[in-house]
Amino acid sequence: MRQLPSQLSRRSFVAAGACATVASLGVLAGCATETAAVPELKEEAPESAPEPASEPAADLADTGEENVIYIVDRLVAKPGEGKAVLDDFMANMKPLIEGAGWRFKRATVAPAMWLDTDSNIIEIEWTMGDIVQEAWAYSSGTRYNPEYVQWWTDIRDRLVSNDRVYSAPEGYMEVLNNV
């Protein structure tokens, strides 16, 4: 189990739990009671000819994203509204969410063309680093912000549906499940 930083106060810990409940993060739900088995040590083979070099694996620790929460906003636009919804989101909602502490990663559209007679699916990806501080900052920074609330009210008529999914790298799950 990872040790929490010593500067983490009881108040911050409680705030993170409250934020998870209020913001419906879902990634903190369900504490794990099982622990993973310790891997067995392999015996090293005697030195022989060097093995051919393989491509380095993408290690999360090398990217600095081992303790990151990923958020995907999925907006299904009404037929013919895809481009307008994305443009509106990027112009009005993106600055509000970034101001609340999340980092914009990318926006994707499926299918890869604007549709006039069918729905486009728009996925906007975000990252959130510090679960304690950034989840709370987002929740308190948007929930009572009239611009944020009004934008979601106004866009509702232009969407078939919308949802938000939170996820984390597998290596971060042990930390999240031991809160």
C-alpha positions in Angstrom: 0.0 0.0 0.0 1.3 3.4 -0.9 1.8 5.9 1.9 -0.2 9.1 1.6 1.8 12.3 1.7 2.4 13.6 5.2 1.0 17.0 4.2 -2.4 15.4 3.7 -4.6 16.7 6.5 -7.6 15.0 7.9 -9.7 17.8 6.5 -8.4 17.2 3.0 -9.0 13.5 3.4 -12.6 14.2 4.4 -13.0 16.8 1.7 -11.9 14.2 -0.9 -14.5 11.7 0.3 -17.2 14.3 0.3 -16.2 15.4 -3.2 -16.3 11.8 -4.4 -19.9 11.5 -3.1 -21.1 14.9 -4.3 -19.4 14.8 -7.7 -20.3 11.1 -8.2 -16.7 10.3 -9.1 -17.3 6.6 -8.7 -13.6 5.8 -8.8 -13.4 5.8 -5.0 -16.4 3.5 -4.5 -15.9 0.0 -3.1 -12.9 -0.5 -0.9 -10.9 -3.6 -1.9 -10.3 -6.2 0.7 -8.0 -8.4 -1.3 -4.4 -7.8 -1.9 -2.4 -8.9 -4.9 0.0 -11.8 -4.5 3.6 -11.0 -4.3 5.3 -12.0 -7.6 7.8 -14.8 -7.4 11.4 -13.9 -8.0 12.8 -15.5 -11.2 16.2 -17.0 -11.1 18.6 -15.2 -13.4 20.0 -17.2 -16.3 23.7 -17.4 -16.6 25.2 -14.7 -18.7 25.2 -15.5 -22.4 24.9 -13.6 -25.5 23.0 -10.3 -25.1 19.3 -10.5 -26.0 18.2 -8.3 -28.8 17.0 -4.9 -27.7 13.2 -4.6 -27.7 11.2 -1.4 -27.9 10.8 0.3 -24.5 7.4 -0.2 -23.0 5.4 3.0 -22.3 5.8 3.2 -18.5 3.3 5.4 -16.8 6.0 6.5 -14.3 8.1 7.8 -17.2 5.2 9.9 -18.4 4.4 11.4 -15.0 0.8 10.1 -15.3 0.8 7.3 -12.8 -1.5 9.0 -10.4 -4.0 10.6 -12.8 -7.8 10.4 -13.1 -9.1 10.5 -16.6 -12.5 12.0 -17.4 -14.4 11.6 -20.6 -17.4 13.8 -21.4 -19.5 12.1 -24.0 -22.0 14.2 -25.8 -24.4 12.7 -28.4 -25.6 15.7 -30.5 -28.9 15.8 -32.2 -28.7 15.3 -36.0 -27.0 18.3 -37.6 -25.9 19.8 -34.3 -22.5 18.1 -33.9 -20.2 20.9 -35.0 -22.2 23.6 -33.3 -22.2 21.6 -30.0 -18.4 21.0 -30.1 -17.7 24.7 -31.0 -19.9 25.9 -28.2 -18.3 23.5 -25.7 -14.8 24.5 -26.7 -15.6 28.2 -26.6 -17.6 28.3 -23.4 -17.3 25.2 -21.3 -13.6 24.3 -21.8 -12.4 27.6 -20.2 -14.7 27.1 -17.2 -13.6 23.5 -16.6 -9.9 24.3 -17.1 -10.4 27.2 -14.6 -11.7 24.7 -12.1 -8.4 22.7 -12.4 -8.9 20.0 -15.0 -6.5 19.7 -18.0 -7.9 19.4 -21.5 -6.4 16.4 -23.3 -8.3 16.1 -26.6 -11.7 16.2 -28.3 -12.7 13.5 -30.8 -15.8 13.1 -33.0 -17.4 9.9 -34.3 -18.0 9.2 -37.1 -15.2 11.3 -38.5 -17.5 13.6 -40.4 -20.2 16.1 -39.5 -23.6 14.5 -40.0 -26.7 16.4 -41.0 -29.2 13.5 -40.7 -27.7 11.5 -37.8 -26.0 12.1 -34.5 -22.3 12.8 -34.0 -20.7 11.5 -30.8 -18.3 14.0 -29.3 -15.9 12.8 -26.6 -13.9 15.4 -24.7 -11.1 14.0 -22.6 -9.7 15.6 -19.4 -7.1 14.7 -16.8 -7.2 15.4 -13.1 -4.0 15.0 -11.1 -4.4 15.3 -7.4 -7.7 13.6 -6.5 -8.0 15.4 -3.2 -7.4 19.0 -4.4 -8.5 18.9 -8.0 -11.8 17.0 -7.5 -12.8 19.3 -4.8 -11.8 22.4 -6.7 -13.7 21.2 -9.8 -16.8 20.4 -7.7 -16.9 23.6 -5.8 -15.7 25.7 -8.8 -18.5 24.6 -11.2 -21.5 23.5 -9.1 -22.3 27.0 -8.0 -21.0 28.8 -11.1 -24.1 30.2 -12.9 -22.3 30.1 -16.3 -21.6 26.4 -15.9 -25.1 25.6 -14.8 -26.6 27.8 -17.5 -24.5 26.2 -20.3 -25.7 22.7 -19.4 -29.3 24.0 -19.2 -29.0 25.6 -22.7 -27.2 22.7 -24.4 -29.8 20.1 -23.2 -32.1 20.8 -26.2 -29.2 20.2 -28.7 -28.3 16.8 -27.3 -29.7 13.3 -27.5 -27.7 12.3 -24.4 -24.6 13.1 -22.4 -22.6 11.3 -19.7 -19.3 11.5 -17.9 -16.9 8.6 -17.2 -14.1 8.6 -14.7 -11.2 6.1 -14.9 -7.7 5.6 -13.6 -4.6 3.6 -14.6 -4.5 0.1 -13.1 -1.4 1.0 -11.0 -3.3 3.8 -9.3 -6.2 1.7 -8.3 -4.5 0.3 -5.2 -4.1 3.8 -3.9 -7.6 4.8 -4.7 -9.1 1.7 -3.1 -7.2 2.2 0.1 -8.6 5.5 1.0 
